[in-house]
């Protein structure tokens, strides 16, 4: 499992797909998700706008399994 860092409160599933090179542009996210099942925390997900947070585990067909880690930059709001 690969750790994937980001520096915002969350990223969307579409952003993650682009980060891991599963798609080459954001516009391809809808197509990719209609053809493939991506698993977020063990459950199938097809919404490109799904918010992903620190600690989430995501499995992307053809790209791998990723554990999301928010970079500790001190600028994020904590709720």
LOTIZA-735174 format. One record per residue (C-alpha): x, y, z; residue number from 1; residue in one letter. Coordinates in Angstrom, 1 decimal. Layout:
<pts>
pt u:X; v:Y; w:Z; k:NUM; r:A
...
</pts>
This chain:
<pts>
pt u:0.0; v:0.0; w:0.0; k:1; r:X
pt u:1.3; v:3.4; w:-1.0; k:2; r:X
pt u:0.9; v:6.5; w:1.1; k:3; r:X
pt u:-0.5; v:9.5; w:-0.8; k:4; r:X
pt u:0.0; v:12.9; w:0.8; k:5; r:X
pt u:-2.1; v:16.0; w:0.2; k:6; r:X
pt u:-2.1; v:19.4; w:1.8; k:7; r:X
pt u:-5.8; v:20.3; w:2.0; k:8; r:X
pt u:-8.6; v:19.3; w:4.3; k:9; r:X
pt u:-9.8; v:16.7; w:1.8; k:10; r:X
pt u:-9.4; v:15.7; w:-1.9; k:11; r:X
pt u:-12.1; v:14.4; w:-4.2; k:12; r:X
pt u:-12.0; v:11.0; w:-5.8; k:13; r:X
pt u:-11.6; v:12.7; w:-9.2; k:14; r:X
pt u:-8.5; v:14.5; w:-7.9; k:15; r:X
pt u:-7.1; v:11.3; w:-6.5; k:16; r:X
pt u:-7.6; v:9.5; w:-9.9; k:17; r:X
pt u:-5.5; v:12.2; w:-11.6; k:18; r:X
pt u:-2.8; v:12.2; w:-8.8; k:19; r:X
pt u:-2.2; v:8.4; w:-9.3; k:20; r:X
pt u:-2.3; v:8.7; w:-13.1; k:21; r:X
pt u:-5.4; v:6.5; w:-13.5; k:22; r:X
pt u:-6.7; v:9.3; w:-15.7; k:23; r:X
pt u:-4.9; v:12.0; w:-17.7; k:24; r:X
pt u:-7.5; v:14.8; w:-17.1; k:25; r:X
pt u:-10.3; v:15.6; w:-14.7; k:26; r:X
pt u:-12.8; v:15.2; w:-17.5; k:27; r:X
pt u:-12.0; v:11.5; w:-17.7; k:28; r:X
pt u:-13.1; v:10.8; w:-14.1; k:29; r:X
pt u:-16.8; v:10.2; w:-15.0; k:30; r:X
pt u:-15.9; v:7.8; w:-17.7; k:31; r:X
pt u:-13.3; v:5.9; w:-15.6; k:32; r:X
pt u:-15.8; v:5.5; w:-12.7; k:33; r:X
pt u:-18.5; v:4.2; w:-15.1; k:34; r:X
pt u:-16.1; v:1.5; w:-16.3; k:35; r:X
pt u:-14.3; v:0.6; w:-13.0; k:36; r:X
pt u:-15.2; v:0.2; w:-9.4; k:37; r:X
pt u:-13.0; v:2.1; w:-7.0; k:38; r:X
pt u:-13.1; v:1.1; w:-3.4; k:39; r:X
pt u:-13.1; v:3.6; w:-0.6; k:40; r:X
pt u:-12.8; v:2.1; w:2.8; k:41; r:X
pt u:-13.8; v:-1.3; w:1.4; k:42; r:X
pt u:-17.0; v:0.0; w:-0.3; k:43; r:X
pt u:-17.6; v:0.5; w:-4.1; k:44; r:X
pt u:-17.7; v:4.2; w:-5.1; k:45; r:X
pt u:-18.6; v:5.8; w:-8.4; k:46; r:X
pt u:-19.0; v:9.5; w:-7.4; k:47; r:X
pt u:-16.1; v:11.6; w:-8.7; k:48; r:X
pt u:-16.9; v:14.3; w:-6.1; k:49; r:X
pt u:-16.6; v:11.9; w:-3.1; k:50; r:X
pt u:-14.6; v:13.6; w:-0.5; k:51; r:X
pt u:-11.6; v:11.7; w:0.7; k:52; r:X
pt u:-9.9; v:12.5; w:4.1; k:53; r:X
pt u:-6.8; v:11.7; w:6.0; k:54; r:X
pt u:-6.6; v:8.0; w:6.8; k:55; r:X
pt u:-9.0; v:6.8; w:4.1; k:56; r:X
pt u:-7.8; v:3.8; w:2.1; k:57; r:X
pt u:-8.7; v:3.7; w:-1.6; k:58; r:X
pt u:-8.1; v:0.9; w:-4.1; k:59; r:X
pt u:-8.0; v:2.0; w:-7.7; k:60; r:X
pt u:-8.1; v:-0.7; w:-10.4; k:61; r:X
pt u:-4.9; v:-0.7; w:-12.4; k:62; r:X
pt u:-3.2; v:1.9; w:-10.2; k:63; r:X
pt u:-3.0; v:0.3; w:-6.7; k:64; r:X
pt u:-4.0; v:0.7; w:-3.1; k:65; r:X
pt u:-3.4; v:4.0; w:-1.3; k:66; r:X
pt u:-3.6; v:5.3; w:2.2; k:67; r:X
pt u:-4.3; v:9.0; w:2.3; k:68; r:X
pt u:-2.3; v:11.2; w:4.5; k:69; r:X
pt u:-2.9; v:14.9; w:5.0; k:70; r:X
pt u:0.5; v:16.7; w:5.2; k:71; r:X
pt u:1.0; v:18.4; w:8.6; k:72; r:X
pt u:1.3; v:22.0; w:7.4; k:73; r:X
pt u:-0.5; v:23.6; w:10.3; k:74; r:X
pt u:-2.8; v:25.7; w:8.0; k:75; r:X
pt u:-5.7; v:23.4; w:7.8; k:76; r:X
pt u:-8.8; v:24.0; w:10.0; k:77; r:X
pt u:-9.5; v:21.2; w:12.4; k:78; r:X
pt u:-13.2; v:20.6; w:13.3; k:79; r:X
</pts>
